[in-house]
Amino acid sequence: MAVNRSTLSELFAKADRPGVRAFFLSMAALSVALVLALYSGAAAQLGSLLLASASALTALLVAGWVGVTLVPVLAKRTPLRFLAYRMEYKISREGWIYIVGIVLVALAAINTGNNLLFLILATLIATILMSGILSSITLAGVELRLDLPEHIFAGQPVTATVELQNQKLTLPSFSLRVEGVEKKVSRMAIIKRQSAALLETPVYFPYLPRQESVKQRVPLSFPKRGLYRQDAFRIVTRFPFGFLQKARRLDLATEALVYPTVAATPEFLDVFPGIEGALESHAKGRGQDLYALRGYLPNDSVRHVHWKASARTGSLMVREFARDDDSRVLLVFDPHSYAANPAADQATVQNFERAVTLCAALAWTFYERNALLQFRSVNLDAPAAPAADNIFPILRHLATVEPLLPDPGQKLLTQLAAEPQSFKIIITSQAHGSIPPAIWNSSYVVFAGDLSA
């Protein structure tokens, strides 16, 4: 009883009082018009034509007044959003069996003229009608929300949140299933393929209370980098009897930007030791502050021998200098590749993808080491800054980068020769011999064709 009172009080608080007043006034006026119409018919049967005409005219005037004054007020306050719902219908296997049963009962009722069979037939047809009405009520007023993680990496499982909200004031919803309608993936132009929807597995909600929301966590995984787009979802129900599957389509555009994987791939493990060695040799000796003393190696310069320490220890010792503060790593991704050719073979395309993955793994490694990182590509020039500031702009660029046809002028690589103070790691899909000689002294070049499959 207390629950009913709280529901009534909630409805009264949310009610549109002018609309409620107009509704009850119109119902009272129409009741008066109905009584006058009935009285007019009775008067006509008794032979009082004047009284019948007056009553009928009065009833017509009352009904007309309601239609002109009160109906527009009620129409403005009536939500008609349900008329715009895009419903899809599908008869289930159980529904077809039920329809066959109705046909058999109808044939038997027509052939025998048995009133009981006609009563059973009416009940069966009414059941289908109620099934359609109840399923429409279940889908009405239900809104969907899908929350994805901010950062998603290819091949790494993530957890998304699917939320359904029931906006109906009085009625709950039952047995709802959320699934994706279609999904497009914006990837490299040379790869023409369709991928699965964001929600490959439907999410089931057995019960959705009124004026409440229910959330479910869903594991997702994206095998490739790129921009995944879900254009629409639909909410499906077979409530209450399972004879009819009714679905409501929601045009809820959702995007997921998937970064390349940053895991230590075999290509990364093969290349990184050489990059690390080149980076250390470039950093040592460029500063003015003493970094450390160590034993002499055959490739060390005699200028760096520390004679006092050598005399004290009895063996040659050399000095290592700390690198200058302005020493930086410039990571360069050259997108020019024959993979941009529509006739390119699969091996060329895979080489480009491996180059993208290696570049992402290197950027992530410098991020974990809190290095000073600069990045350059055709459509992105990230200035030197702590890698924590640049890492996600770099990954966003690599997530959607597409191959470009080789540039005969080598504009991107030629500009690097003007920065000899920066150690450059260049990742390119072009052939050997395409790198300008002026940048070899301060660069480590990785050719995508040399990466192992």
C-alpha positions as CSV (number, residue, x, y, z in Angstrom):
1,M,0.0,0.0,0.0
2,A,2.9,2.3,0.8
3,V,4.5,1.6,-2.5
4,N,1.3,2.5,-4.3
5,R,1.0,5.8,-2.4
6,S,4.6,6.7,-3.2
7,T,4.0,5.9,-6.9
8,L,0.8,8.1,-6.9
9,S,2.6,10.9,-5.2
10,E,5.5,10.7,-7.7
11,L,3.1,10.8,-10.6
12,F,1.2,13.7,-9.1
13,A,4.5,15.6,-8.6
14,K,5.6,15.1,-12.2
15,A,2.1,15.6,-13.7
16,D,1.4,18.5,-16.0
17,R,-1.4,20.1,-14.0
18,P,-2.8,22.3,-16.8
19,G,-2.8,19.3,-19.0
20,V,-4.5,17.1,-16.4
21,R,-7.1,19.8,-15.9
22,A,-7.8,20.0,-19.6
23,F,-8.1,16.2,-19.9
24,F,-10.7,15.9,-17.1
25,L,-12.6,18.9,-18.4
26,S,-12.7,17.4,-21.9
27,M,-13.9,14.0,-20.5
28,A,-16.7,15.7,-18.6
29,A,-17.8,17.8,-21.6
30,L,-17.8,14.7,-23.9
31,S,-19.8,12.8,-21.3
32,V,-22.4,15.6,-21.3
33,A,-22.4,15.4,-25.1
34,L,-22.9,11.7,-25.0
35,V,-25.8,12.0,-22.6
36,L,-27.4,14.6,-24.8
37,A,-27.0,12.4,-27.9
38,L,-28.7,9.5,-26.2
39,Y,-31.5,11.8,-25.0
40,S,-31.9,13.1,-28.5
41,G,-32.4,9.5,-29.8
42,A,-34.9,8.7,-27.1
43,A,-36.8,11.9,-27.8
44,A,-36.9,11.1,-31.5
45,Q,-38.5,7.7,-30.8
46,L,-41.1,9.4,-28.6
47,G,-42.0,11.7,-31.5
48,S,-40.7,15.0,-29.9
49,L,-38.7,16.2,-32.9
50,L,-38.1,19.7,-31.6
51,L,-36.6,18.4,-28.3
52,A,-34.5,15.8,-30.2
53,S,-33.1,18.4,-32.6
54,A,-32.2,20.7,-29.8
55,S,-30.5,18.0,-27.8
56,A,-28.5,16.8,-30.9
57,L,-27.5,20.3,-31.8
58,T,-26.3,21.0,-28.2
59,A,-24.3,17.7,-28.1
60,L,-22.7,18.6,-31.4
61,L,-21.8,22.1,-30.1
62,V,-20.3,20.7,-26.9
63,A,-18.2,18.1,-28.9
64,G,-17.1,20.9,-31.3
65,W,-16.0,23.1,-28.4
66,V,-13.9,20.3,-27.0
67,G,-12.3,19.7,-30.4
68,V,-11.5,23.3,-30.9
69,T,-10.3,24.4,-27.5
70,L,-9.2,21.4,-25.4
71,V,-7.8,18.9,-28.0
72,P,-5.0,21.2,-29.2
73,V,-3.9,21.8,-25.6
74,L,-3.7,18.1,-25.0
75,A,-2.0,17.5,-28.3
76,K,0.8,19.9,-27.4
77,R,1.5,18.0,-24.1
78,T,1.4,14.5,-25.6
79,P,4.8,13.0,-26.2
80,L,4.8,11.3,-29.7
81,R,8.4,10.1,-29.7
82,F,7.2,6.5,-30.0
83,L,5.9,7.3,-33.5
84,A,9.5,7.9,-34.7
85,Y,10.8,4.5,-33.3
86,R,12.1,2.3,-36.0
87,M,10.7,-1.1,-35.2
88,E,11.7,-4.3,-36.9
89,Y,9.5,-7.4,-36.8
90,K,10.3,-11.1,-37.2
91,I,8.1,-14.1,-36.5
92,S,9.9,-16.7,-34.5
93,R,9.7,-20.4,-35.1
94,E,7.4,-20.8,-32.2
95,G,5.3,-18.0,-33.6
96,W,4.9,-19.8,-36.9
97,I,3.8,-23.0,-35.1
98,Y,1.3,-20.9,-33.1
99,I,-0.1,-19.3,-36.4
100,V,-0.5,-22.8,-37.9
101,G,-2.5,-23.8,-34.8
102,I,-4.7,-20.8,-35.2
103,V,-5.4,-21.7,-38.9
104,L,-6.4,-25.2,-37.9
105,V,-8.7,-24.0,-35.1
106,A,-10.2,-21.5,-37.6
107,L,-10.9,-24.2,-40.2
108,A,-12.5,-26.4,-37.5
109,A,-14.7,-23.6,-36.3
110,I,-15.9,-22.7,-39.8
111,N,-16.6,-26.3,-40.7
112,T,-18.5,-27.2,-37.5
113,G,-20.0,-23.8,-36.5
114,N,-19.1,-24.7,-32.9
115,N,-19.3,-21.5,-30.7
116,L,-16.7,-22.9,-28.3
117,L,-14.2,-23.1,-31.2
118,F,-14.9,-19.6,-32.2
119,L,-14.3,-18.5,-28.6
120,I,-11.0,-20.3,-28.5
121,L,-10.1,-18.8,-31.9
122,A,-10.8,-15.3,-30.5
123,T,-8.6,-16.0,-27.5
124,L,-5.7,-17.2,-29.6
125,I,-5.9,-14.1,-31.9
126,A,-6.1,-11.8,-28.8
127,T,-3.0,-13.5,-27.4
128,I,-1.0,-12.4,-30.5
129,L,-2.4,-8.9,-30.3
130,M,-1.4,-8.6,-26.6
131,S,2.0,-10.0,-27.4
132,G,2.6,-7.2,-29.9
133,I,1.3,-4.5,-27.5
134,L,3.4,-5.7,-24.6
135,S,6.6,-6.0,-26.7
136,S,6.1,-2.4,-27.9
137,I,5.6,-1.2,-24.4
138,T,8.8,-3.1,-23.3
139,L,10.9,-1.4,-26.0
140,A,9.3,2.1,-25.6
141,G,11.2,4.6,-23.4
142,V,14.4,2.5,-23.3
143,E,17.7,4.4,-24.2
144,L,21.1,3.0,-24.8
145,R,24.6,4.2,-23.9
146,L,27.9,2.6,-24.7
147,D,31.1,3.7,-22.9
148,L,34.5,2.7,-24.3
149,P,37.9,3.1,-22.7
150,E,39.8,6.2,-23.7
151,H,42.9,4.3,-24.9
152,I,42.6,1.0,-26.9
153,F,45.5,-1.0,-28.3
154,A,45.2,-3.6,-31.0
155,G,45.1,-7.1,-29.8
156,Q,44.6,-6.1,-26.2
157,P,41.3,-7.0,-24.5
158,V,39.4,-4.0,-23.1
159,T,36.1,-3.7,-21.1
160,A,33.2,-1.6,-22.4
161,T,30.1,-0.7,-20.5
162,V,26.6,-1.1,-22.0
163,E,23.9,0.9,-20.1
164,L,20.2,0.7,-20.6
165,Q,17.9,3.3,-19.1
166,N,14.2,2.9,-18.7
167,Q,12.5,6.3,-18.9
168,K,9.0,5.0,-18.4
169,L,7.3,6.3,-15.3
170,T,5.3,3.3,-14.3
171,L,6.2,0.1,-16.3
172,P,9.4,-1.9,-16.2
173,S,10.9,-3.7,-19.3
174,F,11.7,-7.4,-19.6
175,S,14.0,-9.6,-21.6
176,L,16.0,-7.1,-23.6
177,R,19.0,-7.9,-25.8
178,V,21.4,-5.3,-27.2
179,E,23.3,-6.0,-30.4
180,G,25.1,-4.1,-33.1
181,V,23.5,-3.6,-36.5
182,E,26.5,-2.9,-38.7
183,K,30.0,-1.7,-38.3
184,K,32.5,0.0,-40.7
185,V,36.2,0.2,-40.2
186,S,38.2,3.1,-41.6
187,R,41.6,1.6,-42.4
188,M,44.1,1.8,-45.2
189,A,42.5,2.5,-48.5
190,I,44.1,-0.5,-50.1
191,I,42.5,-2.9,-47.7
192,K,38.9,-3.4,-48.7
193,R,37.2,-5.5,-46.1
194,Q,34.3,-5.4,-43.7
195,S,34.8,-6.2,-40.0
196,A,32.5,-7.3,-37.3
197,A,30.4,-4.9,-35.2
198,L,31.7,-3.5,-32.0
199,L,29.3,-5.8,-30.1
200,E,30.1,-9.1,-31.6
201,T,28.2,-10.9,-28.8
202,P,24.7,-9.6,-27.8
203,V,24.3,-8.3,-24.3
204,Y,21.2,-9.6,-22.4
205,F,19.2,-7.6,-19.8
206,P,16.6,-9.8,-18.1
207,Y,14.9,-7.0,-16.2
208,L,15.0,-3.2,-16.4
209,P,13.1,-1.4,-13.6
210,R,11.1,1.8,-14.2
211,Q,13.0,5.1,-14.0
212,E,16.3,3.2,-13.5
213,S,19.4,2.2,-15.5
214,V,21.2,-1.1,-15.6
215,K,24.9,-1.5,-16.7
216,Q,26.8,-4.5,-17.9
217,R,30.5,-4.9,-18.6
218,V,31.4,-6.4,-22.0
219,P,34.9,-7.6,-23.0
220,L,36.0,-6.4,-26.4
221,S,39.0,-7.0,-28.6
222,F,40.2,-5.3,-31.8
223,P,42.7,-7.3,-33.9
224,K,43.9,-4.4,-36.1
225,R,44.7,-0.7,-35.7
226,G,42.3,1.8,-37.2
227,L,39.1,3.8,-36.6
228,Y,36.2,1.4,-35.8
229,R,32.8,2.9,-36.2
230,Q,29.4,1.5,-35.1
231,D,26.6,3.3,-36.9
232,A,23.6,1.8,-35.1
233,F,22.5,-0.6,-32.4
234,R,19.2,-2.3,-31.8
235,I,17.3,-3.5,-28.8
236,V,15.6,-6.8,-29.3
237,T,12.9,-8.5,-27.2
238,R,10.7,-11.6,-27.5
239,F,8.7,-10.7,-24.5
240,P,6.1,-12.0,-23.4
241,F,5.4,-15.2,-25.3
242,G,8.3,-15.5,-27.8
243,F,5.9,-15.6,-30.8
244,L,7.3,-12.3,-32.2
245,Q,10.8,-10.9,-32.1
246,K,10.5,-7.2,-32.2
247,A,13.6,-4.9,-32.4
248,R,14.0,-1.1,-32.1
249,R,16.8,0.5,-34.0
250,L,18.9,3.3,-32.4
251,D,21.1,5.4,-34.6
252,L,23.8,5.8,-32.0
253,A,27.1,6.5,-33.8
254,T,30.0,5.2,-31.8
255,E,33.7,5.3,-32.7
256,A,36.7,3.5,-31.3
257,L,40.2,4.6,-32.2
258,V,42.5,1.6,-31.9
259,Y,46.2,2.3,-31.5
260,P,48.8,-0.1,-33.0
261,T,50.1,-2.7,-30.5
262,V,53.0,-1.6,-28.4
263,A,54.0,-5.1,-27.3
264,A,57.6,-6.3,-27.8
265,T,57.2,-8.0,-31.1
266,P,60.0,-10.1,-32.6
267,E,60.8,-7.2,-35.0
268,F,61.2,-4.9,-32.1
269,L,63.5,-7.3,-30.2
270,D,65.7,-7.6,-33.2
271,V,66.0,-3.9,-33.9
272,F,66.0,-2.2,-30.5
273,P,69.5,-3.4,-29.3
274,G,71.1,-1.7,-32.3
275,I,69.0,1.4,-31.8
276,E,70.0,1.5,-28.1
277,G,73.7,1.1,-28.9
278,A,73.6,3.9,-31.5
279,L,71.8,6.1,-29.1
280,E,74.3,5.6,-26.4
281,S,77.3,6.2,-28.7
282,H,75.7,9.4,-30.0
283,A,74.9,10.7,-26.5
284,K,78.3,10.0,-24.9
285,G,80.9,12.7,-25.3
286,R,78.6,15.4,-26.4
287,G,78.4,17.1,-23.1
288,Q,80.8,19.1,-21.0
289,D,80.1,17.4,-17.6
290,L,82.0,14.3,-16.5
291,Y,79.7,11.3,-16.4
292,A,82.0,8.4,-15.3
293,L,85.4,6.8,-15.6
294,R,85.8,3.4,-17.2
295,G,88.4,1.1,-18.7
296,Y,89.9,1.9,-22.1
297,L,88.5,0.2,-25.2
298,P,90.2,0.0,-28.6
299,N,87.8,2.3,-30.3
300,D,88.1,5.1,-27.6
301,S,89.8,8.4,-28.5
302,V,93.1,9.1,-26.9
303,R,91.8,12.6,-26.0
304,H,89.4,11.1,-23.5
305,V,92.1,9.2,-21.5
306,H,92.3,10.3,-17.9
307,W,96.0,10.1,-17.2
308,K,95.9,10.7,-13.5
309,A,93.4,8.0,-12.9
310,S,95.3,5.7,-15.3
311,A,98.5,6.3,-13.3
312,R,96.7,5.6,-10.0
313,T,95.1,2.4,-11.2
314,G,97.9,1.1,-13.4
315,S,95.6,0.7,-16.4
316,L,94.2,3.1,-19.0
317,M,91.0,4.9,-17.9
318,V,88.8,7.1,-20.2
319,R,86.3,9.7,-19.3
320,E,82.6,9.6,-20.3
321,F,80.6,12.8,-20.5
322,A,77.0,13.4,-19.8
323,R,74.9,14.4,-22.8
324,D,73.8,18.0,-23.2
325,D,70.4,19.0,-22.0
326,D,69.3,19.7,-25.5
327,S,70.2,16.3,-26.8
328,R,67.0,14.6,-28.0
329,V,65.6,11.6,-29.8
330,L,63.8,12.4,-33.1
331,L,61.5,9.5,-34.1
332,V,60.7,9.8,-37.8
333,F,58.1,7.7,-39.6
334,D,58.3,7.8,-43.4
335,P,54.9,6.8,-44.8
336,H,56.0,6.7,-48.4
337,S,55.6,3.2,-49.6
338,Y,54.6,1.2,-52.6
339,A,51.9,-0.2,-50.4
340,A,49.9,2.9,-51.5
341,N,49.6,1.3,-55.0
342,P,46.3,-0.5,-55.3
343,A,48.1,-3.3,-57.1
344,A,50.6,-3.8,-54.3
345,D,51.0,-7.4,-53.1
346,Q,50.2,-8.6,-49.6
347,A,53.9,-8.7,-48.6
348,T,54.3,-5.0,-49.3
349,V,51.2,-4.2,-47.3
350,Q,52.4,-6.3,-44.4
351,N,55.8,-4.6,-44.4
352,F,54.1,-1.3,-44.0
353,E,52.0,-2.5,-41.1
354,R,55.1,-3.9,-39.4
355,A,56.8,-0.6,-39.8
356,V,53.8,1.2,-38.1
357,T,53.9,-1.4,-35.2
358,L,57.6,-1.0,-34.7
359,C,57.3,2.8,-34.6
360,A,54.6,2.6,-32.0
361,A,56.6,0.2,-29.9
362,L,59.6,2.5,-30.0
363,A,57.6,5.5,-29.0
364,W,56.1,3.6,-26.1
365,T,59.5,2.5,-25.0
366,F,60.8,6.0,-24.8
367,Y,57.6,7.0,-23.0
368,E,58.3,4.3,-20.3
369,R,61.9,5.7,-20.0
370,N,60.6,9.3,-19.7
371,A,62.8,10.4,-22.5
372,L,62.8,13.7,-24.4
373,L,61.0,12.7,-27.6
374,Q,60.3,14.4,-30.8
375,F,58.2,12.9,-33.6
376,R,57.9,13.7,-37.3
377,S,55.8,12.4,-40.1
378,V,54.1,13.8,-43.2
379,N,51.0,15.0,-41.3
380,L,52.4,15.4,-37.8
381,D,55.3,17.3,-36.3
382,A,55.4,16.9,-32.5
383,P,58.0,19.2,-31.0
384,A,60.6,17.9,-28.5
385,A,58.9,17.4,-25.1
386,P,58.8,14.7,-22.4
387,A,57.5,11.5,-24.0
388,A,54.5,11.6,-21.7
389,D,53.2,14.7,-23.5
390,N,53.7,13.3,-27.0
391,I,52.9,9.7,-26.8
392,F,49.2,9.7,-27.4
393,P,49.2,12.2,-30.2
394,I,51.8,10.0,-31.8
395,L,49.7,6.9,-31.3
396,R,46.6,8.6,-32.6
397,H,48.6,9.5,-35.8
398,L,49.9,5.9,-36.2
399,A,46.4,4.5,-35.6
400,T,45.1,6.0,-38.9
401,V,48.3,6.6,-41.0
402,E,48.0,5.5,-44.6
403,P,50.8,4.7,-47.0
404,L,51.7,7.4,-49.6
405,L,53.4,6.9,-52.9
406,P,57.2,7.5,-52.8
407,D,58.3,11.1,-53.1
408,P,61.1,11.6,-55.7
409,G,62.1,14.8,-53.9
410,Q,62.5,13.1,-50.5
411,K,61.2,16.3,-48.9
412,L,60.6,14.7,-45.4
413,L,64.0,13.1,-45.2
414,T,66.0,15.9,-46.7
415,Q,64.7,18.3,-44.0
416,L,66.3,16.1,-41.4
417,A,69.8,17.0,-42.5
418,A,69.4,20.4,-41.0
419,E,69.2,18.9,-37.5
420,P,72.6,17.2,-36.9
421,Q,72.3,17.8,-33.1
422,S,69.3,15.4,-32.8
423,F,69.7,11.7,-32.9
424,K,67.2,10.4,-35.5
425,I,65.5,7.0,-35.7
426,I,64.0,6.7,-39.1
427,I,61.6,4.0,-40.0
428,T,60.8,3.7,-43.7
429,S,59.2,1.3,-46.1
430,Q,61.3,2.6,-49.0
431,A,64.2,0.7,-50.6
432,H,67.9,0.8,-49.6
433,G,69.7,3.7,-51.1
434,S,66.8,6.1,-50.8
435,I,68.1,7.8,-47.7
436,P,70.0,11.1,-48.3
437,P,73.7,10.6,-47.3
438,A,73.7,13.8,-45.2
439,I,71.7,12.3,-42.4
440,W,73.5,9.0,-42.0
441,N,76.0,10.4,-39.4
442,S,73.3,11.2,-36.9
443,S,70.6,8.7,-37.8
444,Y,69.7,5.0,-37.3
445,V,67.6,3.8,-40.2
446,V,65.2,0.9,-40.1
447,F,64.0,-0.5,-43.4
448,A,60.6,-2.2,-43.2
449,G,61.7,-4.7,-45.8
450,D,64.4,-6.0,-43.4
451,L,62.0,-6.7,-40.7
452,S,61.3,-10.4,-40.1
453,A,57.8,-11.7,-40.7
